[in-house]
């Protein structure tokens, strides 16, 4: 994990593993046991009833003692004094969508430092809730560190679920989704003195081992030969040149269906804003401006584990937007793949320039049935939606419906925004086909800019700038870069027919 400058990351914590078919009542000693109680009536769920009976535990009395209402996400750590079950975690479990994920996340945080936790209520959950439980427990355990003495805490090493082996596939798929989210967070959190375009490409290549994904890395010479004017301009001042990373997944013949999806990720490994320099505060978290690229990489490498039935290609347009004597300037005109030109009036609107090249290349060379780009693109999206909801645009109703359903199913909140053509004239330039700094409403004009590079392909644009960072721990999110978007894309692409209604 070393950078070209020799900076090496310390060893990171691993995500928890999850095992099925292990009941707490069958264990001679369980270091920690999780028992769930219903938020509405405080009744204990599943085999936790036997555990509480063994301990002679009065759950309502314990809740009253701790002055807890039993709202979802509340957890009590109770030291029992019992040799068999020395520590008990009481987890409030609601009945609303996502409550199992929130409960799993709360348990994971409360149980940090324990090697194993036996979960007594997994068998009482339906498949969607069980998946949520696993995803919440794994993702809430995420930690990145670069400390001399190691991480501040160790996540639970293994969760033991009291559900049958018949549900092992549900758990395995949930783990694949959670680990993909973990991977995207790791990539987005890695500091930019390690993370260059080449480092990001190397991570994509390394992750390809065993995932069935072929990874090809294109350098600056190839980009120049093929006319990637946007990526080359944005990366022109950096000591680390730009890269285009292509990841290719082909489904096994046993599950393969007709269809091809292209995912495009913004991979700006650090964004100073270029000569249109950002204020210091706005620059502080720009190591995560490649979140879209991280999402694409993590998604591609999880497709095989989820049995995605169609071909998927990922393109990560990666560059560092730096400042120097070779930096591109306001007033420059750049030529994208395919010949469309852009007048640069704001070098801090660089994400759309690199995405434009990759999208145009995909339409011309890869000929997808649908295309989705992912980017932390505009601060305007934060103004529109706050910090817990991402935005998306789409030029195709069926694709929009599929993404909205996937978002709702996985718990990544997305809100559809309008491709309002009334603002198209703001993109006009006196010297080029368009202006990259079209102004307010910023999220919409950015989407309109990108729409020109989608051609006739059904296309959606996920602007996740509003949810690229979590300011604090909440539910399954951990403070810092979020890797938002992985679960939505995987929830969509694992369907029996991800292109239903689009072809």
Secondary structure in CASP SS format (residue, H / E / C, confidence):
PFRMAT SS
TARGET T0000
AUTHOR 0000-0000-0000
METHOD secondary structure of the structure
MODEL  1
X C 1.00
X E 1.00
X C 1.00
X C 1.00
X C 1.00
X C 1.00
X C 1.00
X E 1.00
X C 1.00
X C 1.00
X C 1.00
X C 1.00
X C 1.00
X C 1.00
X C 1.00
X C 1.00
X E 1.00
X E 1.00
X E 1.00
X E 1.00
X C 1.00
X C 1.00
X C 1.00
X H 1.00
X H 1.00
X H 1.00
X C 1.00
X C 1.00
X C 1.00
X C 1.00
X C 1.00
X C 1.00
X E 1.00
X E 1.00
X E 1.00
X E 1.00
X E 1.00
X E 1.00
X C 1.00
X C 1.00
X C 1.00
X C 1.00
X C 1.00
X E 1.00
X C 1.00
X C 1.00
X C 1.00
X H 1.00
X H 1.00
X H 1.00
X H 1.00
X H 1.00
X H 1.00
X H 1.00
X H 1.00
X C 1.00
X C 1.00
X C 1.00
X H 1.00
X H 1.00
X H 1.00
X H 1.00
X H 1.00
X H 1.00
X H 1.00
X C 1.00
X C 1.00
X C 1.00
X C 1.00
X C 1.00
X C 1.00
X C 1.00
X C 1.00
X C 1.00
X E 1.00
X E 1.00
X E 1.00
X E 1.00
X E 1.00
X C 1.00
X C 1.00
X C 1.00
X C 1.00
X C 1.00
X C 1.00
X C 1.00
X E 1.00
X E 1.00
X E 1.00
X E 1.00
X E 1.00
X E 1.00
X E 1.00
X C 1.00
X C 1.00
X C 1.00
X C 1.00
X C 1.00
X H 1.00
X H 1.00
X H 1.00
X H 1.00
X H 1.00
X H 1.00
X H 1.00
X H 1.00
X H 1.00
X H 1.00
X H 1.00
X H 1.00
X C 1.00
X C 1.00
X C 1.00
X C 1.00
X C 1.00
X E 1.00
X E 1.00
X E 1.00
X E 1.00
X C 1.00
X C 1.00
X H 1.00
X H 1.00
X H 1.00
X C 1.00
X C 1.00
X H 1.00
X H 1.00
X H 1.00
X H 1.00
X H 1.00
X H 1.00
X H 1.00
X H 1.00
X H 1.00
X H 1.00
X H 1.00
X H 1.00
X H 1.00
X C 1.00
X C 1.00
X C 1.00
X C 1.00
X C 1.00
X C 1.00
X C 1.00
X C 1.00
X C 1.00
X C 1.00
X C 1.00
X C 1.00
X C 1.00
X C 1.00
X C 1.00
X C 1.00
X C 1.00
X C 1.00
X E 1.00
X E 1.00
X E 1.00
X E 1.00
X C 1.00
X C 1.00
X C 1.00
X H 1.00
X H 1.00
X H 1.00
X H 1.00
X H 1.00
X H 1.00
X H 1.00
X H 1.00
X H 1.00
X H 1.00
X H 1.00
X H 1.00
X H 1.00
X H 1.00
X H 1.00
X H 1.00
X H 1.00
X H 1.00
X H 1.00
X H 1.00
X H 1.00
X H 1.00
X H 1.00
X H 1.00
X H 1.00
X C 1.00
X C 1.00
X C 1.00
X C 1.00
X C 1.00
X C 1.00
X C 1.00
X H 1.00
X H 1.00
X H 1.00
X H 1.00
X H 1.00
X H 1.00
X H 1.00
X H 1.00
X H 1.00
X H 1.00
X H 1.00
X C 1.00
X C 1.00
X C 1.00
X C 1.00
X C 1.00
X E 1.00
X E 1.00
X E 1.00
X E 1.00
X E 1.00
X E 1.00
X C 1.00
X H 1.00
X H 1.00
X H 1.00
X H 1.00
X H 1.00
X H 1.00
X H 1.00
X C 1.00
X C 1.00
X H 1.00
X H 1.00
X H 1.00
X H 1.00
X H 1.00
X H 1.00
X C 1.00
X C 1.00
X C 1.00
X C 1.00
X C 1.00
X C 1.00
X C 1.00
X C 1.00
X E 1.00
X E 1.00
X E 1.00
X E 1.00
X E 1.00
X E 1.00
X E 1.00
X C 1.00
X C 1.00
X C 1.00
X C 1.00
X C 1.00
X C 1.00
X C 1.00
X C 1.00
X C 1.00
X C 1.00
X E 1.00
X E 1.00
X E 1.00
X E 1.00
X E 1.00
X E 1.00
X E 1.00
X E 1.00
X E 1.00
X E 1.00
X E 1.00
X E 1.00
X C 1.00
X C 1.00
X C 1.00
X C 1.00
X C 1.00
X C 1.00
X C 1.00
X C 1.00
X H 1.00
X H 1.00
X H 1.00
X H 1.00
X C 1.00
X C 1.00
X H 1.00
X H 1.00
X H 1.00
X C 1.00
X C 1.00
X H 1.00
X H 1.00
X H 1.00
X H 1.00
X H 1.00
X H 1.00
X H 1.00
X H 1.00
X H 1.00
X H 1.00
X H 1.00
X H 1.00
X H 1.00
X H 1.00
X H 1.00
X H 1.00
X C 1.00
X C 1.00
X C 1.00
X C 1.00
X E 1.00
X E 1.00
X E 1.00
X E 1.00
X E 1.00
X E 1.00
X E 1.00
X E 1.00
X E 1.00
X E 1.00
X E 1.00
X C 1.00
X C 1.00
X C 1.00
X C 1.00
X C 1.00
X C 1.00
X C 1.00
X C 1.00
X C 1.00
X C 1.00
X C 1.00
X E 1.00
X E 1.00
X E 1.00
X C 1.00
X C 1.00
X C 1.00
X C 1.00
X C 1.00
X E 1.00
X E 1.00
X E 1.00
X C 1.00
X C 1.00
X C 1.00
X C 1.00
X C 1.00
X C 1.00
X C 1.00
X H 1.00
X H 1.00
X H 1.00
X H 1.00
X H 1.00
X H 1.00
X H 1.00
X H 1.00
X H 1.00
X H 1.00
X H 1.00
X H 1.00
X H 1.00
X H 1.00
X H 1.00
X H 1.00
X C 1.00
X C 1.00
X C 1.00
X E 1.00
X E 1.00
X E 1.00
X E 1.00
X E 1.00
X E 1.00
X C 1.00
X C 1.00
X C 1.00
X H 1.00
X H 1.00
X H 1.00
X H 1.00
X H 1.00
X H 1.00
X H 1.00
X C 1.00
X C 1.00
X C 1.00
X C 1.00
X E 1.00
X E 1.00
X E 1.00
X E 1.00
X E 1.00
X C 1.00
X C 1.00
X H 1.00
X H 1.00
X H 1.00
X H 1.00
X H 1.00
X H 1.00
X H 1.00
X H 1.00
X H 1.00
X H 1.00
X H 1.00
X H 1.00
X H 1.00
X H 1.00
X C 1.00
X C 1.00
X C 1.00
X E 1.00
X E 1.00
X E 1.00
X C 1.00
X C 1.00
X C 1.00
X C 1.00
X H 1.00
X H 1.00
X H 1.00
X H 1.00
X H 1.00
X H 1.00
X H 1.00
X C 1.00
X C 1.00
X C 1.00
X C 1.00
X C 1.00
X C 1.00
X E 1.00
X E 1.00
X C 1.00
X C 1.00
X C 1.00
X C 1.00
X C 1.00
X C 1.00
X H 1.00
X H 1.00
X H 1.00
X H 1.00
X H 1.00
X H 1.00
X H 1.00
X H 1.00
X H 1.00
X H 1.00
X C 1.00
X C 1.00
X C 1.00
X C 1.00
X C 1.00
X C 1.00
X E 1.00
X E 1.00
X E 1.00
X E 1.00
X E 1.00
X E 1.00
X C 1.00
X H 1.00
X H 1.00
X H 1.00
X C 1.00
X E 1.00
X E 1.00
X C 1.00
X C 1.00
X C 1.00
X E 1.00
X C 1.00
X C 1.00
X E 1.00
X C 1.00
X C 1.00
X E 1.00
X E 1.00
X C 1.00
X C 1.00
X C 1.00
X C 1.00
X H 1.00
X H 1.00
X H 1.00
X H 1.00
X H 1.00
X H 1.00
X H 1.00
X H 1.00
X C 1.00
X C 1.00
X C 1.00
X C 1.00
X C 1.00
X C 1.00
X C 1.00
X C 1.00
X C 1.00
X C 1.00
END
